Amino acid sequence: MNVVILDTGCANLNSVKSAIARHGYEPKVSRDPDVVLLADKLFLPGVGTAQAAMDQVR
């Protein structure tokens, strides 16, 4: 399964990556649209920084 964490520049990505890895997946961290669009599962970290994260996505 292709698991991707969107790099918004606003979150602790290592923490998210470790949590996903504990479930047996090897997530990629990327902001490359081609990588993100091919994800089977996409994580959008940054609940505490939602506005800043959305600004980066735009």
N, C-alpha and C positions, 0 to 999 in steps of 0.2 A: 504494500500500500504506500502510495506517495503522500507523505505527511509534510506539510510546509507551515512554518511559523512566519507570519508577515512581520518583517523588520520595520516597525514604525519609528524607531529611534526613541521611543518613549516608555519602554518597559524593560523589566529584568528578564531578558530572553533566555539566559542560562537557567533560571529557575523553571521556566515553562518547558524548555528543552529537556531538562532532567526529569521532570514529571512525566512527560510523554515517553521518554526512553525507559522509564520504570515499567511501562506497560508493553514493552517489547518492540517499540517502533524506533526508527532512526530518522528523526525529523530534520529537514533542511531549514535554515533560516535564510530568507531572501526578501529583497524588494524588487527583484526582476519580474516584470509582468508576465513574461513567458513561463517562468517557473511557477509563479502563483496560479496562473490560469490552468496549469496541468495538475494541480494538487487534487488528490482524492479527498483529503481532509485538510482544511485550512484553519489555522488558529489565528485569531486577531487579539493579541494581548494588549493590555493597557487600560483595564477598567477604571483605574484611578486617574488615568490621563486620557479619557475618552475623546475630549475635544482636540487635544494636541495630536492624538493618533489619527483621528479623522481628517485633520488638516493635512497630515502627511500622505494619507491615502489619496486625497484629492489631488 
